[in-house]
Amino acid sequence: MATTTQQPTHRAYVVVKREGADDFWINVGAAFAHQDGKGFNIILQAQPIDGKIVLREPQDEADQTPRRARSGAASTQSGSRRR
């Protein structure tokens, strides 16, 4: 059985689409790579209603918010992620 690394390699988000506003990114867990590099353990604190989870590499220790590919802008609100 493969074991995991100490730090997550990816963060798990649920993205809530909002009409006329930025999407709302909610951090719901993390993914940990197996030592053999062939898989992940995904630990979730919540599940999405629509079944879709977005995995993103963490940006850095100070800012775990995913960034827009084009603008690079991101903000947080009430512990959830927006983009």
Stockholm file with secondary structure:
# STOCKHOLM 1.0

chainA/1-83         MATTTQQPTHRAYVVVKREGADDFWINVGAAFAHQDGKGFNIILQAQPIDGKIVLREPQDEADQTPRRARSGAASTQSGSRRR
#=GR chainA/1-83 SS CCCBCSSCSEEEEEEECCTTSCCEEEEEEEEEEBTTSSCEEEEESSCCSSSCCEEECCCCSSCCCCCCTTTCCCEEETTEEEC
#=GC SS_cons        CCCBCSSCSEEEEEEECCTTSCCEEEEEEEEEEBTTSSCEEEEESSCCSSSCCEEECCCCSSCCCCCCTTTCCCEEETTEEEC
//
